[in-house]
């Protein structure tokens, strides 16, 4: 499958996870702030040292956020930071009273973010890790207290499982409704409705960071001929296989969209024109390498990129790439063309 891992079936799930993790970053910082204030308020009773584990958890998530932009499978970094946060909570519980610790209920907090980002497999593994940590730390600190008063463990364990069930149901409903609006039903790719918000986000990011943004527009060559001679079922098969090949050649945070028909668009954060040309050529070669949907197909690509230090303007970038795609079609197809209407990477 498309970069399958034990947490995700394919790249579409990974794209959704990365998108959700971006949305959670500011919320997570606010949650850490609330917990920090609570620990400061409880300092005279619990000790001021309890701030240290919270700070460590914040650092771990910060490191995971940095790896997302470079990792081919960013889910490992995100899940690792999540699991580490539960271990830190377990250590805090152990040092503040075990089964009688007021912080025992905090095991349920990360469960909400687990449901927001991962598949059912990831949720089940995360809940399992949490339950094992909860039971282990309470028995290790004061087994007699647990054996004489089992509700000390049963109640927080039930809270963890209940939060997982409720948050998973809510997230699944939200995901289904959002998917109906922004996911292309045939290819599983994002569609035009999802494009505008992401383009605005990239414009804001480039304004702050000064990093360039690359844009690639790709179009299948002679696709109408396939539909006319082989039928629309065959055409749909070609589009599905092409979508799979394109997606697997991209990084997790390079989002790809089906604009409609046989036309696709890719946005590449941090890519200048040279890097964008290399990626487009990789996509072109991957599509042409073997039959897709039972047909030998090729694609033409037009590219553009904002300059380092300037704010990304999606409308301008799209127009430039679209004109370059026209040049690629006019100059023989199955090639990559850039803003100067010349092949940057000849076949």
Secondary structure, 3 states (H helix, E strand, C coil): CCCCCCCCCCHHHHHHHHHHHHHHHHHHHHHHHHHHHHHHHCHHHHCCCHHHHHHHHHHHHHHHHHHHCCCCCCHHHHHHHHHHHHHHHHHHHHHCCHHHCHHHHHHHHHHHHHHHHCCHHHHHHHHHHHHHHHHHHHHHHHHHHHHHCCHHHHHHHHHHHHHHHHHHHHHHHHHHHHHHHHECCCCCCECHHHHHHHHHHHHHHHHHHCCCEEEEEEEECCHHHHHHHHCHHHHHHHHHHHHHHHHHCCCCCCEEEEEECCEEEEEEECCCHHHHHHHHHHHHHHHHCCCECCECCCEEEEEEECCCCCCCCHHHHHHHHHHHHHHHHHCCCCCEECCCCCEEECC
